[in-house]
Amino acid sequence: MRGVGTVLALVVLATVVATFARRWRIPAPSLLVVAGLLVALTPGAPDIEISPELIALVVLPPLLHASAEELSWRELRLVWKPVGILAIGLVLASAAAVGAVASLITPLSWPMALVLGAVLASTDPVAVTALGRRLALPPKVQVLVQAESLFNDATSLVLFRVAVGVAAASAAAGAGSAVGEFAVLAGGGTVAGAALAGVVTLIRRRTEDPVLETVTALVTPYAAYVLAEAVHTSGVTSVVVAGVVLGSGADRLTNAPIRLQLHAVYGTLVFLLESVVFSLIGLALPSQVRALPDGDRAWPLYALALAATVVGVRLLWLAPLSAVVQRRVGIARMSWRVPVVLTWAGTRGVMPLAAALSVPVTAADGSPLAHRPLVLVLTTSVVVVTLVVQGFTLAPVVRRSGIALEPDHTEREEAGARCSLARAGIRRLDEMADVEAAPDVVVDRLRRALAARLESAQERLGDADSDGGPAPDSSDLVYRRLRRDLITVEAAELRRLYDEHRISDTTRRRLQRSLDLEEARLTGA
């Protein structure tokens, strides 16, 4: 019962803190970590030990799946080259740099220093998505940061397995075996995720039961992870690929009411899991520190040096890469803004902690693995430093850089898309009126409603030049049926605007949700 009470208290604490974070408009992950630290430092607070199975199997799959579903497939195809460079090259460079610094300034042996480097080499998709959710970054920058954090797992996981094998004296490092293992992890995870996404797509297209749809959506990330791990590939890669595939066609799988229900259920689940897991990071650090031997009391200095190394290597890697990209697109004057924002957005979080927790306690000969507690403390400390320092300052850095999209830009894009949708509906009404497919009074009512929407959107664009009055309050079956038909036309127009690169993925999702809400109201009527 004590464990259940602890979990419930943690959920309440995390929910309250996350709610205040939203109200104060500060990053929830950063505030949750600070709150966890404060609670753990309170006299009488119980020691918190995090199970690696809990993080890897229960928490990570749905959070990774939700992050992957937010990725725009169109923008992802445009940035796949830099994503590949960062997911492989930057991970290798970061692991080497962190390992070298750790072996020089800490008591860690070089094999354990390499383990630490592999653990801290990759950015964390959960933290990156949570921190970047409220930032108005340009689509390519947002997708680049998010895709890098989602796809660099295979590289860091291979490095981690090789490093742990060397540290535990259970395997020898070899470039050929590492490359082969990377191909198995990344390739196998991709195949497993794509196959599962195909099966889930067939299931969801053949059912309209809200309960079955919800259960299928909730089980999907866990099934992707377990399936991939069962065939000894990367479960994280499988979850990410399944999320990207399913997210790209989410508006075609189900109807509007079910999409709204899934959005509400998944939003609640992600909110709770993110709140709890970031609180756990802060709660776990003090107990990990207390488990350190007396000779490792200089860990705060080690952690700050390693955090600076992680950030410095990232900036040194991104600056020339950004310069090359800008030169290719014909920009005469190189800009520092994008590499600085990309550097500051590369936080560490849940996945490095899960990797550090999975480091074996004993070596191959049965003896305790030296300095494992220090590796765990340094990993958690670097995660806390990046989440707190970079998390609290990321929004000001983005604003200072000037690359964030202005509210006027996004509002005009959305208003322009709404004009196109209203015009598409009016054209459909004209076709129906020509063939007398509906009563004139119903057509006139729909036309006035669409004209009012068009006028409202044009006013937001500063170009109000149409007439229209409010729609009557009465409704009937013919009106609802024809309005749903017009929503179908508007949804098709919305997909056309997106396919022709006239609107961003964010605008597409927002307007699709608006159409879903209206369709759900009509259906419920």
C-alpha positions, 0 to 999 in steps of 0.5 A: 500500500505504501508504494501505491500511496507514493505513486498517487502522491507523485501523480498529484504533485506532478499534476499540480506543478504542471498545471501551474507551469502552464498558467505561468507559461514556463516549461513544465519539464524544468519546473517539474524537475525543480519541484522533484528536487525540492521534495526529495531534499525535504527532511523525511522524504523517502528515497526514490529508486527508478526501475529501468523496466518501468521507464523503458516499457511503461513510460517511453513507448506512448511518449515517443509515439506521441512525439513521432505522430506530431512529426510532419512527413513532408518536412521530414523528407526535406531535412533527412540529410542533416537529420542523418548527419546529426543522428550518427555523426554528432552522436559519435562526436558527443560520445567521444568528447564526453568519454574523453573529458570524463576519463580525464577529470573523473575517477572513471576508467576509460571503459566506464567513461565511454559508457557515460559518453554513450549514455549522454550522446543523444538528445531526448525526444520526450524532453525536446518535444515537451520543451518545444511544444509552445515555441513558434519555431519555423517548421524545418527547424522544429522538425529537424530538432524533433527528428534528430532526437527521435532517430539518434537512438539507434546510434547511441544504443549501439555505442552503449551496448559496445561500451557496456560490453567492454566495461563488463569485460563480456565483449570486445569492441569491434568496428565491424560488429558495431556497424552490423549491430547498428544495421540490425537495430535501426533496420530491424526496428524500422521494419518492425514499426512499419509492419505494425503500422500497416496492420494497425492501419488495416484494423482502424480502417475497418472499425468505427467503434470508439472503444476499440479505436481507443484501445488499439491506439493505446496498445499500438506503441507498446506492441511496437516496442515489445515486437521489436525487442522480441526480435532483438532490434530497437524498440524505440526505433520501432515505436518512432517509425510506427508513430510517424507512419500512423501520424501522417495518415491520421485524418484518413483512418477514422471519423471526426468524433473518434479522432477527437476522443483519441486526442483527448485520451492521448493528451491526458495520458501524455500529460500524466506520464510527462509530469510523473517522469520529469518529477522522478528525475528530480526526486531520484538525484538526492538518493543517488548522491547518498549512495556515492562513495566518499571519494566521489564527492566532487560530482557537482564539478564533474557534472557541470564540466560534462554538461558544458562539454555536451553543449560545446560539442553540439555547437561546434558541430552545428555551426559549420553544418549550418554554414554549409546549408546556408551557403547552398541556399545562396545566403551571402551572410552567415547567420548564427541564429539557427545553430545557437537555437538548435544547440540550446534545444538539444536537451537530455532527459528520460532516455539517457536516464533509462540507459544509465539505469540499465548498466549492469551491477556486476561485471562478467566475473561476478564482481561489482561493476566499478563506479556504476553509482557515479555514472548514474549520478553524473547522468542524472545531474547532466539531465537536470542541468540541461532541463533546468538551465536550457529549459528555462532559457530556451524561449528567451534564446528563441525570441532573441534569435529572431527566427521564431514565427511572428503571431501575425505570420501564423494568423495570416496563414491560418486565415488564408487557409480558412478563406480557401476552405470557405470558397471550396464549400461555396463552389460545392454549393453552386454545383448543388444549386445548379443541379437542384440537388437540395432545397433552395432554402437549405442551400441559401442558409449554408451559403450565408454561413460560409459567406460569414466565415469567408468574411471573418477570415478576410477581415483577419487578412485585412481584406473584407470584401464580401457580404454575409449574414448570420445563419438562422438558429434552426437546424434540420436533417437536410442542413446537417447532411449537406453541411457534413458534405461541405466539411468533406469538401473543405477537408479535401481542400485542406489536404490540397493546400498542405500537399502544395506547400501553401500551409504548414503542418501546424496550420493543417492540424489546427484547421483539421481539428476545427473541422472535426469539432464541427462535424462532431457537433453535427453528428451529435445533434 
